[in-house]
Amino acid sequence: MLDTSTKKRIDDCRDILVGKLPDPKAQIEQITIGLIYKFMDDMDKEAIELGGSAKFFSGDYEKYAWDKLFDTKVTAAEMLRLYSDAIESMEKNPNIPQLFRDIFNNAYLPYRDPETLKLFLKTIGEFEYTHSEKLGDAFEYLLSVMGSQGDAGQFRTPRHIIDFLVAIVDPDKGETILDPACGTAGFLISAYKHILLKHTKANKEGLNIYEYNKLEKKPFNNLGDALTPDDRNKLIQNFAGYDISPDMVRLSLVNLYLHGFSDPHINEYDTLSSEDRWNENFDVVLANPPFMSPKGGIRPHKKFTIASNRSEVLFVDYIAEHLNPKGKAGIIVPEGVIFQSGSAYKDLRKLLVENYLYAVVSLPAGVFNPYSGVKTSILLMDKALARQRDEILFVKIDNDGYNLGAQRTAVKGSQLEEAIAITHEFVASGELSDSLIAHAVLRTEIAANGDYNLSGERYRINEIINSDFELVPLSEIAEISSGNSAPQDKDLFENGTYPFCRTSDVGRVHLSSDFSDINDLLNEKGINGLRLFKKGTILFPKSGASTFLNHRVRLGIDSYVSSHLATIFADEQKISSLFMYHVLCTIDARTLTNDQNYPSLKLSEIGQIKIPLPPLSIQEEIVAEIEGYQKIIDGAKAVVANYKPKIDIDPDWEMVELQEVCSVTSGGTPDRKNSSYWNGDIPYVKTGEIFFNRIEHAEEFITEDGLNNSSARLINPGTILMAMYGQGVTRGRVAILEIEAAINQAVAAISCSDKIDNVFLFYQLMGLYEHLRTISDARGGNQSNLNAKLIKELKIVVPDLETQRQIVAQIEKEQALVNANKQLIEIFEQKIKDRIAKVWGE
């Protein structure tokens, strides 16, 4: 177990290096090399104490021994030269095992400051471990500080999620185990420890790795003592890992070595493009593969069953096809794999449902915070079990033991242990105990409409409601009607003062009991013949994208309303409008219709919704409680909405035109009439998705043909996007693109040179939003849009990179406080949901 002094030394090493190496991965690589260097010297010293001789630092390499570096006659500059020469030449040292030579492959010292190195090595010198177990603990902690692992959609999997997945898959000593995108080997080490636990004499209760690692005080430590030495040797030979990154391979090799693997089988290998290891199959595969594809997409070979250039599709295909006949797998995947409509995604799901899949576990959206808010799920495969079971198990995790804020603070009520037990019961018997977090669905039902959607909630059968109150159809307690057809003549919106609410307004706000933020305004001529809906009317989308997204609002002002919205006006003699609003917010629109393909509802279907109807006095008490929570939410939302990152400009900073430090391009739109150009695998980003945010998914997708036969172009992750066109307040908004995606002609892509940090520029452009709006509005008419020339000529400040990073760090501290308010919003929104759940009898 990691002790506090070791943790402090690791932190001290990072603090020493951060001024020269801001990137956490670069820090970890240097600390890794330093620890192994010192570890080899410790082993030499131990050998000498036992009557032997030095092995690692002998012959031509004796001059690089630790004591030689710290000889009083050696200056700091000489120390730097010796250490730099040593790590660069160590891969050629004939006295060390091949594993260590692999670790030092391409190693070098990336800074040339002697005093920094001397202080760093002095701190490394405080580690005096003569065995790998304690150093392994130190290394695990070191890896835990590395969240983001590059620009390919790789995010370090949280330890408890790794252990959870391993516990569900339940590997054992006779099985071969692979991670085809192994990163730092977290899954492999967890699987190894899990197997040792299964063969530990003191583990009478049969603790799995998730349960064992949750315990603050371990009841026993001698893991695997029921295994013979031969068993252990065979076990270690069963593990393999691939990774495309040589840096990750180095970290994996070190991590496995320090956990008892004398000869770890980790290969630098492009899993998706190389055929060299295609014929290697395994009993168990565990993985969290990269979510994003590199520039230009993957260039896979022709052996894949699914034709695609998307990495998440190909990795899942690869894993499925490389399982032995009784093989099993657990894979973390982004939500696109679960429900995306592109042909490759549907073909993949069909393959899985028919041949491999036995369960899907939906994880909370914040599992990868603070590095990514991407929503993920776990696919569980078992080739033999899939043939035996007519149903697929769906498990929905809302609480993984941590809140969903940036800091991921531990909370009570984790559902992971329940999920493990439910899944094991389903695997063993096909039975499913009563559970609020799981249900099983027939494979034939999933296949019925041909899209093989793996969103478990869409198949959930509504349970009988155990409410203490009478369930009443909505049509008996409210007037239900439809809005007005939207006026098509733009002149009817000129100098308008009367709000006209569309589904896009409702979708933009999502939920509001006092909604008045309406973009479009009609004039006197425009409202002629239209019906006005009163304040308090509840808007319930009945067609369009907002329908199945369950967006609801209650009008805070009188308004004209689009015909795509159902309008629900409460009979206040029977039901409070606010009470009705909060209850309707819990209704899943997908349960109201049998047609799951097109998001559309009939007014009659909405009218048949049955809701609990307490006495008015109880309704008022419930509303008063909820409104108290709402005031806290509104206050926190005001903090979130009004915070704007501000950069105080130093007059000494260089000011340049943006084009001097960035390139600016835009994209295009494939022909909408050509169906072969749309619903492909390539994310396609439009201006409506740009909202001072980080874009991790797209609303539409195009095909390679659509990309190649239009002016649309692929944009790299890390690029800043700016909306050049758009109604209302859209123009001038910026976002950071976190995925590789194509963009349309209304979006500018701003790529930074090495002179400016992209996050610093993002915050600076956020601060220039009002200035850009002023420029845009002053142009008037059709000229009010921004264009590439205006953006290129925009004046920005460019301080030195260190100053830029310090400013970004300060802004991110401020945003941590903003995120705390976001957590407050989550907490009290949950309180509202819980209060309404009581009305339903849950």
Secondary structure as UniProt FT lines:
FT   HELIX           4..17
FT   TURN            18..20
FT   HELIX           24..49
FT   TURN            50..51
FT   HELIX           59..64
FT   HELIX           66..69
FT   TURN            72..73
FT   HELIX           76..89
FT   HELIX           90..92
FT   TURN            94..95
FT   HELIX           98..103
FT   TURN            104..106
FT   HELIX           114..124
FT   TURN            125..126
FT   HELIX           132..144
FT   HELIX           159..169
FT   TURN            173..174
FT   STRAND          177..179
FT   TURN            180..181
FT   TURN            183..185
FT   HELIX           186..198
FT   TURN            201..202
FT   TURN            204..205
FT   HELIX           209..214
FT   TURN            223..226
FT   HELIX           229..237
FT   STRAND          239..243
FT   HELIX           246..257
FT   TURN            258..260
FT   STRAND          266..268
FT   TURN            271..273
FT   TURN            276..279
FT   STRAND          282..287
FT   TURN            295..296
FT   TURN            302..303
FT   HELIX           311..321
FT   STRAND          323..334
FT   HELIX           335..339
FT   HELIX           343..355
FT   STRAND          357..362
FT   TURN            365..371
FT   STRAND          376..382
FT   HELIX           383..388
FT   STRAND          391..396
FT   TURN            406..407
FT   HELIX           416..429
FT   STRAND          438..442
FT   HELIX           443..447
FT   TURN            448..449
FT   HELIX           456..459
FT   STRAND          471..473
FT   HELIX           474..476
FT   STRAND          478..482
FT   HELIX           490..493
FT   TURN            494..495
FT   STRAND          498..501
FT   HELIX           503..509
FT   STRAND          511..515
FT   STRAND          520..522
FT   TURN            524..529
FT   TURN            535..536
FT   STRAND          538..541
FT   TURN            545..550
FT   STRAND          552..555
FT   STRAND          559..562
FT   TURN            563..564
FT   STRAND          565..570
FT   TURN            572..574
FT   HELIX           577..584
FT   TURN            585..586
FT   HELIX           589..592
FT   HELIX           603..607
FT   STRAND          610..612
FT   HELIX           616..642
FT   TURN            651..652
FT   STRAND          655..657
FT   HELIX           658..660
FT   STRAND          662..666
FT   TURN            672..673
FT   HELIX           675..677
FT   STRAND          678..685
FT   HELIX           687..689
FT   STRAND          693..695
FT   STRAND          700..702
FT   HELIX           704..708
FT   STRAND          713..715
FT   TURN            717..718
FT   STRAND          720..723
FT   TURN            728..729
FT   TURN            731..732
FT   STRAND          734..737
FT   STRAND          741..743
FT   TURN            745..746
FT   STRAND          747..752
FT   TURN            754..755
FT   HELIX           758..767
FT   HELIX           769..779
FT   HELIX           781..784
FT   HELIX           788..792
FT   STRAND          795..797
FT   HELIX           801..840
//
